[in-house]
Amino acid sequence: MVFHCLERCSSKEMCTISMILWGIWKCRNEKLWNGIVNTASVTISLAYDLLQQWINVQSSSQDPQVSSYTPKEALSWQRPPSGYLKCNIDAAIFKEEHIFGVAAIIQDSNEAFMVCGMHKYNGNIEVREAEAKALYDALNWTISLES
């Protein structure tokens, strides 16, 4: 039903609806993982603010937080060899809010979900530092699984 509705929307409406859905998902995770409960108006406000930030970045001629190097093999997920696990990491930086987040997901060679983790930190750091923190946390999460 959601996709049916989105087919009838303009590009701007589709972006707004998508960001609101993402905001709902994000607030759900905040409640689940951090015990933080937001009202519907805060959720919508957050989604709108993030949409405006995204629009501003898209219309900006400079893009300081995005690396210009993207290896071809990074464009699609490739399964690990049989008997191995694969850990994908990512980081997001929200400079204006002075926070950044890291996440990792581990899957097996059959693409089955094994475990994931994410964490929000206070502070402003550079992209490479945030990615390094994501890798560091992923290694620690993986080590803790063996315990």
CNS distance restraints for C-alpha pairs under 8 A (distance, minus, plus):
assign (resid   1 and name CA) (resid   5 and name CA) 6.30 0.50 0.50
assign (resid   2 and name CA) (resid   6 and name CA) 6.18 0.50 0.50
assign (resid   3 and name CA) (resid   7 and name CA) 6.20 0.50 0.50
assign (resid   4 and name CA) (resid   8 and name CA) 7.15 0.50 0.50
assign (resid   5 and name CA) (resid   9 and name CA) 6.89 0.50 0.50
assign (resid   6 and name CA) (resid  14 and name CA) 6.01 0.50 0.50
assign (resid   9 and name CA) (resid  13 and name CA) 5.62 0.50 0.50
assign (resid   9 and name CA) (resid  14 and name CA) 5.70 0.50 0.50
assign (resid  10 and name CA) (resid  14 and name CA) 6.02 0.50 0.50
assign (resid  11 and name CA) (resid  15 and name CA) 6.23 0.50 0.50
assign (resid  12 and name CA) (resid  16 and name CA) 6.27 0.50 0.50
assign (resid  13 and name CA) (resid  17 and name CA) 6.09 0.50 0.50
assign (resid  14 and name CA) (resid  18 and name CA) 5.94 0.50 0.50
assign (resid  15 and name CA) (resid  19 and name CA) 6.05 0.50 0.50
assign (resid  15 and name CA) (resid  51 and name CA) 7.66 0.50 0.50
assign (resid  16 and name CA) (resid  20 and name CA) 6.21 0.50 0.50
assign (resid  16 and name CA) (resid  48 and name CA) 7.32 0.50 0.50
assign (resid  16 and name CA) (resid  51 and name CA) 7.00 0.50 0.50
assign (resid  17 and name CA) (resid  21 and name CA) 6.19 0.50 0.50
assign (resid  18 and name CA) (resid  22 and name CA) 6.16 0.50 0.50
assign (resid  19 and name CA) (resid  23 and name CA) 6.01 0.50 0.50
assign (resid  19 and name CA) (resid  47 and name CA) 5.47 0.50 0.50
assign (resid  19 and name CA) (resid  48 and name CA) 7.29 0.50 0.50
assign (resid  19 and name CA) (resid  50 and name CA) 7.70 0.50 0.50
assign (resid  19 and name CA) (resid  51 and name CA) 6.39 0.50 0.50
assign (resid  20 and name CA) (resid  24 and name CA) 6.22 0.50 0.50
assign (resid  20 and name CA) (resid  43 and name CA) 7.65 0.50 0.50
assign (resid  20 and name CA) (resid  44 and name CA) 6.13 0.50 0.50
assign (resid  20 and name CA) (resid  47 and name CA) 5.18 0.50 0.50
assign (resid  20 and name CA) (resid  48 and name CA) 7.34 0.50 0.50
assign (resid  21 and name CA) (resid  25 and name CA) 6.31 0.50 0.50
assign (resid  22 and name CA) (resid  26 and name CA) 6.07 0.50 0.50
assign (resid  22 and name CA) (resid  47 and name CA) 7.37 0.50 0.50
assign (resid  23 and name CA) (resid  27 and name CA) 6.07 0.50 0.50
assign (resid  23 and name CA) (resid  43 and name CA) 5.83 0.50 0.50
assign (resid  23 and name CA) (resid  44 and name CA) 6.93 0.50 0.50
assign (resid  23 and name CA) (resid  46 and name CA) 6.75 0.50 0.50
assign (resid  23 and name CA) (resid  47 and name CA) 5.06 0.50 0.50
assign (resid  24 and name CA) (resid  28 and name CA) 6.06 0.50 0.50
assign (resid  24 and name CA) (resid  43 and name CA) 6.36 0.50 0.50
assign (resid  25 and name CA) (resid  29 and name CA) 6.31 0.50 0.50
assign (resid  26 and name CA) (resid  30 and name CA) 6.22 0.50 0.50
assign (resid  27 and name CA) (resid  31 and name CA) 6.26 0.50 0.50
assign (resid  27 and name CA) (resid  36 and name CA) 7.97 0.50 0.50
assign (resid  27 and name CA) (resid  37 and name CA) 7.30 0.50 0.50
assign (resid  27 and name CA) (resid  38 and name CA) 6.64 0.50 0.50
assign (resid  27 and name CA) (resid  43 and name CA) 6.64 0.50 0.50
assign (resid  28 and name CA) (resid  32 and name CA) 6.14 0.50 0.50
assign (resid  29 and name CA) (resid  33 and name CA) 5.69 0.50 0.50
assign (resid  29 and name CA) (resid  34 and name CA) 7.61 0.50 0.50
assign (resid  30 and name CA) (resid  34 and name CA) 5.15 0.50 0.50
assign (resid  30 and name CA) (resid  35 and name CA) 6.34 0.50 0.50
assign (resid  30 and name CA) (resid  36 and name CA) 5.39 0.50 0.50
assign (resid  30 and name CA) (resid  37 and name CA) 7.09 0.50 0.50
assign (resid  31 and name CA) (resid  35 and name CA) 4.37 0.50 0.50
assign (resid  31 and name CA) (resid  36 and name CA) 4.59 0.50 0.50
assign (resid  31 and name CA) (resid  37 and name CA) 5.25 0.50 0.50
assign (resid  31 and name CA) (resid  38 and name CA) 7.95 0.50 0.50
assign (resid  32 and name CA) (resid  36 and name CA) 7.86 0.50 0.50
assign (resid  38 and name CA) (resid  42 and name CA) 5.98 0.50 0.50
assign (resid  38 and name CA) (resid  43 and name CA) 6.44 0.50 0.50
assign (resid  39 and name CA) (resid  43 and name CA) 6.29 0.50 0.50
assign (resid  40 and name CA) (resid  44 and name CA) 6.18 0.50 0.50
assign (resid  41 and name CA) (resid  45 and name CA) 5.97 0.50 0.50
assign (resid  42 and name CA) (resid  46 and name CA) 5.97 0.50 0.50
assign (resid  43 and name CA) (resid  47 and name CA) 6.22 0.50 0.50
assign (resid  44 and name CA) (resid  48 and name CA) 6.09 0.50 0.50
assign (resid  45 and name CA) (resid  49 and name CA) 6.06 0.50 0.50
assign (resid  46 and name CA) (resid  50 and name CA) 6.12 0.50 0.50
assign (resid  47 and name CA) (resid  51 and name CA) 6.08 0.50 0.50
assign (resid  48 and name CA) (resid  52 and name CA) 6.20 0.50 0.50
assign (resid  49 and name CA) (resid  53 and name CA) 6.24 0.50 0.50
assign (resid  50 and name CA) (resid  54 and name CA) 6.09 0.50 0.50
assign (resid  51 and name CA) (resid  55 and name CA) 6.11 0.50 0.50
assign (resid  52 and name CA) (resid  56 and name CA) 6.09 0.50 0.50
assign (resid  53 and name CA) (resid  57 and name CA) 6.20 0.50 0.50
assign (resid  54 and name CA) (resid  58 and name CA) 6.12 0.50 0.50
assign (resid  55 and name CA) (resid  59 and name CA) 6.21 0.50 0.50
assign (resid  56 and name CA) (resid  60 and name CA) 6.05 0.50 0.50
assign (resid  57 and name CA) (resid  62 and name CA) 7.99 0.50 0.50
assign (resid  57 and name CA) (resid  63 and name CA) 6.99 0.50 0.50
assign (resid  65 and name CA) (resid 126 and name CA) 7.96 0.50 0.50
assign (resid  65 and name CA) (resid 127 and name CA) 6.49 0.50 0.50
assign (resid  66 and name CA) (resid 127 and name CA) 7.98 0.50 0.50
assign (resid  70 and name CA) (resid  74 and name CA) 6.73 0.50 0.50
assign (resid  70 and name CA) (resid  75 and name CA) 7.76 0.50 0.50
assign (resid  71 and name CA) (resid  75 and name CA) 7.30 0.50 0.50
assign (resid  79 and name CA) (resid  86 and name CA) 7.25 0.50 0.50
assign (resid  79 and name CA) (resid 108 and name CA) 7.54 0.50 0.50
assign (resid  79 and name CA) (resid 109 and name CA) 5.35 0.50 0.50
assign (resid  79 and name CA) (resid 110 and name CA) 7.32 0.50 0.50
assign (resid  79 and name CA) (resid 111 and name CA) 6.64 0.50 0.50
assign (resid  80 and name CA) (resid  84 and name CA) 5.89 0.50 0.50
assign (resid  80 and name CA) (resid  85 and name CA) 6.22 0.50 0.50
assign (resid  80 and name CA) (resid  86 and name CA) 5.88 0.50 0.50
assign (resid  80 and name CA) (resid 108 and name CA) 7.01 0.50 0.50
assign (resid  80 and name CA) (resid 109 and name CA) 5.06 0.50 0.50
assign (resid  81 and name CA) (resid 109 and name CA) 5.94 0.50 0.50
assign (resid  82 and name CA) (resid 108 and name CA) 7.92 0.50 0.50
assign (resid  82 and name CA) (resid 109 and name CA) 5.25 0.50 0.50
assign (resid  82 and name CA) (resid 110 and name CA) 7.93 0.50 0.50
assign (resid  83 and name CA) (resid 108 and name CA) 7.49 0.50 0.50
assign (resid  83 and name CA) (resid 109 and name CA) 6.68 0.50 0.50
assign (resid  84 and name CA) (resid 108 and name CA) 6.28 0.50 0.50
assign (resid  84 and name CA) (resid 109 and name CA) 6.29 0.50 0.50
assign (resid  85 and name CA) (resid 106 and name CA) 6.56 0.50 0.50
assign (resid  85 and name CA) (resid 107 and name CA) 5.68 0.50 0.50
assign (resid  85 and name CA) (resid 108 and name CA) 4.49 0.50 0.50
assign (resid  85 and name CA) (resid 109 and name CA) 6.36 0.50 0.50
assign (resid  86 and name CA) (resid 106 and name CA) 5.47 0.50 0.50
assign (resid  86 and name CA) (resid 107 and name CA) 5.39 0.50 0.50
assign (resid  86 and name CA) (resid 108 and name CA) 6.21 0.50 0.50
assign (resid  86 and name CA) (resid 109 and name CA) 7.64 0.50 0.50
assign (resid  87 and name CA) (resid 104 and name CA) 6.53 0.50 0.50
assign (resid  87 and name CA) (resid 105 and name CA) 5.57 0.50 0.50
assign (resid  87 and name CA) (resid 106 and name CA) 4.36 0.50 0.50
assign (resid  87 and name CA) (resid 107 and name CA) 6.61 0.50 0.50
assign (resid  87 and name CA) (resid 138 and name CA) 7.72 0.50 0.50
assign (resid  88 and name CA) (resid 104 and name CA) 5.49 0.50 0.50
assign (resid  88 and name CA) (resid 105 and name CA) 5.44 0.50 0.50
assign (resid  88 and name CA) (resid 106 and name CA) 6.53 0.50 0.50
assign (resid  89 and name CA) (resid 102 and name CA) 7.40 0.50 0.50
assign (resid  89 and name CA) (resid 103 and name CA) 5.63 0.50 0.50
assign (resid  89 and name CA) (resid 104 and name CA) 4.30 0.50 0.50
assign (resid  89 and name CA) (resid 105 and name CA) 6.68 0.50 0.50
assign (resid  89 and name CA) (resid 131 and name CA) 7.57 0.50 0.50
assign (resid  89 and name CA) (resid 134 and name CA) 6.06 0.50 0.50
assign (resid  89 and name CA) (resid 135 and name CA) 6.46 0.50 0.50
assign (resid  89 and name CA) (resid 138 and name CA) 7.32 0.50 0.50
assign (resid  90 and name CA) (resid 102 and name CA) 5.81 0.50 0.50
assign (resid  90 and name CA) (resid 103 and name CA) 5.46 0.50 0.50
assign (resid  90 and name CA) (resid 104 and name CA) 6.55 0.50 0.50
assign (resid  90 and name CA) (resid 131 and name CA) 6.25 0.50 0.50
assign (resid  90 and name CA) (resid 134 and name CA) 6.28 0.50 0.50
assign (resid  91 and name CA) (resid 100 and name CA) 7.16 0.50 0.50
assign (resid  91 and name CA) (resid 101 and name CA) 5.52 0.50 0.50
assign (resid  91 and name CA) (resid 102 and name CA) 4.30 0.50 0.50
assign (resid  91 and name CA) (resid 103 and name CA) 6.33 0.50 0.50
assign (resid  91 and name CA) (resid 127 and name CA) 7.81 0.50 0.50
assign (resid  91 and name CA) (resid 130 and name CA) 5.76 0.50 0.50
assign (resid  91 and name CA) (resid 131 and name CA) 5.53 0.50 0.50
assign (resid  91 and name CA) (resid 134 and name CA) 6.23 0.50 0.50
assign (resid  92 and name CA) (resid 100 and name CA) 5.54 0.50 0.50
assign (resid  92 and name CA) (resid 101 and name CA) 5.23 0.50 0.50
assign (resid  92 and name CA) (resid 102 and name CA) 6.50 0.50 0.50
assign (resid  92 and name CA) (resid 130 and name CA) 7.50 0.50 0.50
assign (resid  93 and name CA) (resid  99 and name CA) 6.42 0.50 0.50
assign (resid  93 and name CA) (resid 100 and name CA) 4.34 0.50 0.50
assign (resid  93 and name CA) (resid 101 and name CA) 6.57 0.50 0.50
assign (resid  93 and name CA) (resid 124 and name CA) 7.49 0.50 0.50
assign (resid  93 and name CA) (resid 125 and name CA) 7.71 0.50 0.50
assign (resid  93 and name CA) (resid 127 and name CA) 7.41 0.50 0.50
assign (resid  93 and name CA) (resid 130 and name CA) 7.61 0.50 0.50
assign (resid  94 and name CA) (resid  98 and name CA) 6.09 0.50 0.50
assign (resid  94 and name CA) (resid  99 and name CA) 5.41 0.50 0.50
assign (resid  94 and name CA) (resid 100 and name CA) 5.70 0.50 0.50
assign (resid  94 and name CA) (resid 124 and name CA) 7.80 0.50 0.50
assign (resid  95 and name CA) (resid  99 and name CA) 6.43 0.50 0.50
assign (resid  95 and name CA) (resid 100 and name CA) 7.71 0.50 0.50
assign (resid  95 and name CA) (resid 124 and name CA) 5.84 0.50 0.50
assign (resid  98 and name CA) (resid 122 and name CA) 5.95 0.50 0.50
assign (resid  98 and name CA) (resid 123 and name CA) 4.77 0.50 0.50
assign (resid  98 and name CA) (resid 124 and name CA) 5.27 0.50 0.50
assign (resid  99 and name CA) (resid 120 and name CA) 6.97 0.50 0.50
assign (resid  99 and name CA) (resid 121 and name CA) 5.56 0.50 0.50
assign (resid  99 and name CA) (resid 122 and name CA) 4.37 0.50 0.50
assign (resid  99 and name CA) (resid 123 and name CA) 5.02 0.50 0.50
assign (resid  99 and name CA) (resid 124 and name CA) 6.19 0.50 0.50
assign (resid 100 and name CA) (resid 120 and name CA) 5.86 0.50 0.50
assign (resid 100 and name CA) (resid 121 and name CA) 5.35 0.50 0.50
assign (resid 100 and name CA) (resid 122 and name CA) 6.45 0.50 0.50
assign (resid 100 and name CA) (resid 123 and name CA) 6.88 0.50 0.50
assign (resid 100 and name CA) (resid 124 and name CA) 7.04 0.50 0.50
assign (resid 100 and name CA) (resid 125 and name CA) 7.82 0.50 0.50
assign (resid 100 and name CA) (resid 130 and name CA) 7.36 0.50 0.50
assign (resid 101 and name CA) (resid 118 and name CA) 7.12 0.50 0.50
assign (resid 101 and name CA) (resid 119 and name CA) 5.58 0.50 0.50
assign (resid 101 and name CA) (resid 120 and name CA) 4.27 0.50 0.50
assign (resid 101 and name CA) (resid 121 and name CA) 5.94 0.50 0.50
assign (resid 101 and name CA) (resid 130 and name CA) 7.78 0.50 0.50
assign (resid 102 and name CA) (resid 118 and name CA) 5.47 0.50 0.50
assign (resid 102 and name CA) (resid 119 and name CA) 5.49 0.50 0.50
assign (resid 102 and name CA) (resid 120 and name CA) 6.60 0.50 0.50
assign (resid 102 and name CA) (resid 130 and name CA) 7.16 0.50 0.50
assign (resid 102 and name CA) (resid 131 and name CA) 7.51 0.50 0.50
assign (resid 102 and name CA) (resid 133 and name CA) 7.18 0.50 0.50
assign (resid 102 and name CA) (resid 134 and name CA) 4.90 0.50 0.50
assign (resid 102 and name CA) (resid 137 and name CA) 7.95 0.50 0.50
assign (resid 103 and name CA) (resid 116 and name CA) 7.37 0.50 0.50
assign (resid 103 and name CA) (resid 117 and name CA) 5.56 0.50 0.50
assign (resid 103 and name CA) (resid 118 and name CA) 4.06 0.50 0.50
assign (resid 103 and name CA) (resid 119 and name CA) 6.56 0.50 0.50
assign (resid 103 and name CA) (resid 134 and name CA) 6.16 0.50 0.50
assign (resid 103 and name CA) (resid 138 and name CA) 7.63 0.50 0.50
assign (resid 104 and name CA) (resid 116 and name CA) 5.44 0.50 0.50
assign (resid 104 and name CA) (resid 117 and name CA) 5.39 0.50 0.50
assign (resid 104 and name CA) (resid 118 and name CA) 6.42 0.50 0.50
assign (resid 104 and name CA) (resid 134 and name CA) 7.08 0.50 0.50
assign (resid 104 and name CA) (resid 135 and name CA) 7.98 0.50 0.50
assign (resid 104 and name CA) (resid 138 and name CA) 5.86 0.50 0.50
assign (resid 105 and name CA) (resid 113 and name CA) 7.61 0.50 0.50
assign (resid 105 and name CA) (resid 114 and name CA) 7.63 0.50 0.50
assign (resid 105 and name CA) (resid 115 and name CA) 5.94 0.50 0.50
assign (resid 105 and name CA) (resid 116 and name CA) 4.14 0.50 0.50
assign (resid 105 and name CA) (resid 117 and name CA) 6.59 0.50 0.50
assign (resid 106 and name CA) (resid 113 and name CA) 6.37 0.50 0.50
assign (resid 106 and name CA) (resid 114 and name CA) 5.46 0.50 0.50
assign (resid 106 and name CA) (resid 115 and name CA) 5.40 0.50 0.50
assign (resid 106 and name CA) (resid 116 and name CA) 6.09 0.50 0.50
assign (resid 107 and name CA) (resid 111 and name CA) 5.41 0.50 0.50
assign (resid 107 and name CA) (resid 112 and name CA) 5.33 0.50 0.50
assign (resid 107 and name CA) (resid 113 and name CA) 4.69 0.50 0.50
assign (resid 107 and name CA) (resid 114 and name CA) 5.24 0.50 0.50
assign (resid 107 and name CA) (resid 115 and name CA) 7.35 0.50 0.50
assign (resid 108 and name CA) (resid 112 and name CA) 5.47 0.50 0.50
assign (resid 108 and name CA) (resid 113 and name CA) 6.89 0.50 0.50
assign (resid 108 and name CA) (resid 114 and name CA) 6.91 0.50 0.50
assign (resid 117 and name CA) (resid 138 and name CA) 7.55 0.50 0.50
assign (resid 117 and name CA) (resid 141 and name CA) 7.40 0.50 0.50
assign (resid 125 and name CA) (resid 129 and name CA) 6.27 0.50 0.50
assign (resid 125 and name CA) (resid 130 and name CA) 6.48 0.50 0.50
assign (resid 126 and name CA) (resid 130 and name CA) 6.30 0.50 0.50
assign (resid 127 and name CA) (resid 131 and name CA) 6.23 0.50 0.50
assign (resid 128 and name CA) (resid 132 and name CA) 6.06 0.50 0.50
assign (resid 129 and name CA) (resid 133 and name CA) 6.10 0.50 0.50
assign (resid 130 and name CA) (resid 134 and name CA) 6.22 0.50 0.50
assign (resid 131 and name CA) (resid 135 and name CA) 6.30 0.50 0.50
assign (resid 132 and name CA) (resid 136 and name CA) 6.08 0.50 0.50
assign (resid 133 and name CA) (resid 137 and name CA) 6.03 0.50 0.50
assign (resid 134 and name CA) (resid 138 and name CA) 6.04 0.50 0.50
assign (resid 135 and name CA) (resid 139 and name CA) 6.19 0.50 0.50
assign (resid 136 and name CA) (resid 140 and name CA) 6.35 0.50 0.50
assign (resid 137 and name CA) (resid 141 and name CA) 6.03 0.50 0.50
assign (resid 138 and name CA) (resid 142 and name CA) 6.06 0.50 0.50
assign (resid 139 and name CA) (resid 143 and name CA) 6.16 0.50 0.50
assign (resid 140 and name CA) (resid 144 and name CA) 6.14 0.50 0.50
assign (resid 141 and name CA) (resid 145 and name CA) 6.45 0.50 0.50
assign (resid 142 and name CA) (resid 146 and name CA) 7.09 0.50 0.50
assign (resid 143 and name CA) (resid 147 and name CA) 7.23 0.50 0.50
